[in-house]
Amino acid sequence: MKLASGPATAQRRDPSHRAWLRSKADALFEFFEPRSIDRSGGFAVLDEAGQPMVAAGERELHATTRMIHCFAIGHLLGRKGAAAIVDHGLRTLRVNHRDGKHGGYFWSFDRNGPRTRDKLTYGHGFVLLAGAAAKMIGHPDANALIADISEVLEKRFWDAEQQASREEFREDWSSFSDYRGQNANMHLTEALMAAFEATGETEFLRKAGRIAERIVNVNARAADWRVPEHYRADWTVDRDYSGSVVFRPAGLTPGHALEWSRLIMQLHALTNGAADWAPEAAGLLFRRAVAQGWDTRMGGFYYTTEFDGSVRVRDRLWWPVCEGAAAAAVIAEHARDEFFDGWYGRIWEFADQRMIEASGAWTPQLDDDCKPIQGYFTGRGDIYHALQACLIPLYSAKKGIVAAVHEAVAPSAGPA
């Protein structure tokens, strides 16, 4: 990748760079589209050559819903095979994930039926995101899906006293954990904003604002612009939480601070500036994340750090790189600050050199010498983070990516 010479701002707006981003988005679609559909339900995990991995038989809720979200974008962009993937994903939600007895959505299934039957905020937030994306493309199943998931989120997950979401339940909605997590609430915030953009219903935006206020404006501010990940039932920070390595790693995750910095700028725009704390917070989150999370020797973001800023897990994952590039683009567009444009170029240079493969997929994990390793993930990571990183710089920084693409291809249209 060759970025434009001259001021850093010119790099982000250079036509050749923007064409390069489009080519990388197209390559992702082309990698995932042809062989992802599993006719028995869900989407296959693909290996580095783009072939389905037979051994990876479990289909997880976040993977199903992210494919719907991404290929709804593909449909808006005119990709011929995208509608079939959206249809398949929505059918999978209805047939394979949804619990017809107790309501809500199972975390995973395999060819024998539901596998992990727990009901998790993390997955249910992505169901709402998928429903919002489906509505943006006018899918006939969208309204029913949004109504169903909204009822589940309100009745089962939303804690009106704490103004945030509870985390997890058993199949029958019995409680088995007092854990509260920012990651699930962060993605629920993303989904709530998307649902507001798709429907115009202000309650979605209100809830998104309340979660962001708690996690960023209160808790991250108190932690010197680090984002505490793990909480007790009363939402006090649990610094001793041991975590699970993929979805709930111990310590702090710089990639989530980067992700939040982008999301709160979207919140600021959608609330017409009512979230007046967000621009300053976004900049401070980003600056702290790159100061403590970026490896100055080899590049890339460390997976996790401690509260004192020391590194905990030195491996580099693809998704923080994606979130860093997207956040830098959004904040730079709002702030007009060369600092963020400079980081935008640096992050994309690392991605091009170390993570983007010739196939179009991204290498999911690198070791401390930035060599690819088999680590936390099977096959190639799903399309969601990488596709958004490629497309967010090309569209409005005031909207979520589906709404921004929708506006660009149908500029006179409001919510679908």
CORDA-V956646 format. One record per backbone hydrogen bond with DSSP energy under -1.0 kcal/mol. CO is the residue of the C=O (numbers start at 1). NH is the residue of the N-H. If there is no record, write none. Layout:
CO|NH + CO|NH
This chain:
7|10 + 8|11 + 9|13 + 14|18 + 15|19 + 16|20 + 17|21 + 18|22 + 19|23 + 20|24 + 21|25 + 22|26 + 23|27 + 24|28 + 25|29 + 26|30 + 27|31 + 28|32 + 29|33 + 36|44 + 38|41 + 42|38 + 45|53 + 46|380 + 47|50 + 51|47 + 55|57 + 59|109 + 60|64 + 61|65 + 62|66 + 63|67 + 64|68 + 65|69 + 66|70 + 67|71 + 68|72 + 69|73 + 70|74 + 71|75 + 72|76 + 73|77 + 74|79 + 75|78 + 79|82 + 81|85 + 82|86 + 83|87 + 84|88 + 85|89 + 86|90 + 87|91 + 88|92 + 89|93 + 90|94 + 91|95 + 92|96 + 92|97 + 93|98 + 97|106 + 99|103 + 104|99 + 107|61 + 108|115 + 109|59 + 110|113 + 113|110 + 116|108 + 118|107 + 119|169 + 120|124 + 121|125 + 122|126 + 123|127 + 124|128 + 125|129 + 126|130 + 127|131 + 128|132 + 129|133 + 130|134 + 131|135 + 132|136 + 133|137 + 134|139 + 135|138 + 139|142 + 141|145 + 142|146 + 143|147 + 144|148 + 145|149 + 146|150 + 147|151 + 148|152 + 149|153 + 150|154 + 151|155 + 152|156 + 153|158 + 157|166 + 159|163 + 159|164 + 164|159 + 167|121 + 169|119 + 170|173 + 174|170 + 180|231 + 181|185 + 182|186 + 183|187 + 184|188 + 185|189 + 186|190 + 187|191 + 188|192 + 189|193 + 190|194 + 191|195 + 192|196 + 193|197 + 194|198 + 195|199 + 196|200 + 201|204 + 202|206 + 203|207 + 204|208 + 205|209 + 206|210 + 207|211 + 208|212 + 209|213 + 210|214 + 211|215 + 212|216 + 212|217 + 213|218 + 214|219 + 215|220 + 216|221 + 218|222 + 219|223 + 220|225 + 221|224 + 229|182 + 230|238 + 231|180 + 232|235 + 236|232 + 238|241 + 244|248 + 248|244 + 252|305 + 253|256 + 253|257 + 254|258 + 255|259 + 256|260 + 257|261 + 258|262 + 259|263 + 260|264 + 262|266 + 263|267 + 264|268 + 265|269 + 266|270 + 267|271 + 268|273 + 269|272 + 271|274 + 274|276 + 275|278 + 277|281 + 278|282 + 279|283 + 280|284 + 281|285 + 282|286 + 283|287 + 284|288 + 285|289 + 286|290 + 287|291 + 288|292 + 289|293 + 293|302 + 295|299 + 300|295 + 304|312 + 304|313 + 305|252 + 306|309 + 310|306 + 313|304 + 315|303 + 316|366 + 318|322 + 319|323 + 320|324 + 321|325 + 322|326 + 323|327 + 324|328 + 325|329 + 326|330 + 327|331 + 328|332 + 329|333 + 330|334 + 331|335 + 332|336 + 337|341 + 338|342 + 339|343 + 340|344 + 341|345 + 342|346 + 343|347 + 344|348 + 345|349 + 346|350 + 347|351 + 348|352 + 349|353 + 350|354 + 351|355 + 351|356 + 355|363 + 357|360 + 361|357 + 364|318 + 365|373 + 366|316 + 367|370 + 371|367 + 383|387 + 384|388 + 385|389 + 386|390 + 387|391 + 388|392 + 391|394 + 392|395 + 400|404 + 401|405 + 402|406 + 403|407 + 404|408 + 405|409 + 406|410 + 410|413
